Amino acid sequence: MGAVGGVTMDPDGKHVWAVIRCDASAPERFGNECLDSDLDPVVKFDLNGNVVKSFGGGLFIWPHGIDVDPAGNVWVTDAVSAVRTPRGTRGHQVIKFSPQGKILMTLGTPGVPGSGRNSFNAPSDVVVADNGDIFVADGHADDTNNRIMKFSSNGRFIKQWEKTGYGPGEFRTLHALAIDKRGRLFVADRSNNRIQIFDQDGNFHAMWAQFGRPSGIYFDRHDRIYVADSESDNVQNPDWEMGIRIGDAKTGWVHAFVLFPWGDPNVIAGNGAEFVAVDDDGNMYAGEPKPRNLQ
């Protein structure tokens, strides 16, 4: 089993969708595990871990973020870095699939990193609002794009907001997106060790640092927020531990913490849960890239 990328729930509440990055044969393939593979990286599981659907083979280089919209359509980003991109074929795209795996829409110019309206540079995540608007976190590293792009439901560019930096509304590695029940857009601004909150027009609301170094964000049906932190260590985020922090989406209070990996604070950063999803019963599904686990 390859590295586990993003995870999310199906609207039926009975299935988990995950990105599985194809090839687990060698560590040096990190960042382009699907380049030479025809394995399906988009996988649907039942709640017992049985595969019930898969698709997407040959369409990605480094699939990363995933979202399932209210109609059940599956959106996946390809966050391959520029140095590993064969031009004009794959990479730097967002692809929309039907629940059965038919391609319905593509955003971005395949194989060509860029900063224009029709291009991305290592898009890390995508989320679809209730009205169909599409938000893309464009940039998986400090030296790629650091912007949020907004599109209409038919893929028409609406706006973007971007700036690399440390202040409000500035980003360093946008790693995940999520929308709460109030319609606010939450951004995992990972290299800045914080979550930033915006309205859907890009107006800044708040910064939250109490959830550690965020890699993944999820809201359950009770509007609790779950934040996966797989990178806190004494260099990148001193005095914080890796794990999943659970809190109230309205107030930001953190109510619970799952130390991850289970009970071992000495594991090398990057080996914990990087992504998280939650079913209607409150069970968490944690995706781990390096250990290649979905727990």
Secondary structure as UniProt FT lines:
FT   STRAND          3..9
FT   TURN            11..12
FT   STRAND          15..21
FT   HELIX           27..29
FT   TURN            30..31
FT   TURN            33..36
FT   STRAND          42..46
FT   TURN            47..48
FT   STRAND          51..55
FT   TURN            57..58
FT   STRAND          63..68
FT   TURN            70..71
FT   STRAND          74..78
FT   HELIX           82..84
FT   TURN            87..89
FT   STRAND          94..97
FT   TURN            99..100
FT   STRAND          103..107
FT   TURN            110..111
FT   TURN            117..118
FT   STRAND          123..128
FT   TURN            130..131
FT   STRAND          134..138
FT   TURN            142..143
FT   STRAND          147..151
FT   TURN            153..154
FT   STRAND          157..162
FT   TURN            168..169
FT   STRAND          174..179
FT   TURN            181..182
FT   STRAND          185..189
FT   HELIX           190..192
FT   STRAND          194..198
FT   TURN            200..201
FT   STRAND          204..208
FT   TURN            210..211
FT   STRAND          216..219
FT   TURN            221..222
FT   STRAND          224..229
FT   TURN            234..236
FT   TURN            238..239
FT   STRAND          243..248
FT   TURN            249..251
FT   STRAND          254..259
FT   TURN            260..263
FT   TURN            265..266
FT   TURN            269..270
FT   STRAND          275..278
FT   TURN            280..281
FT   STRAND          284..288
FT   TURN            289..292
FT   STRAND          293..294
//
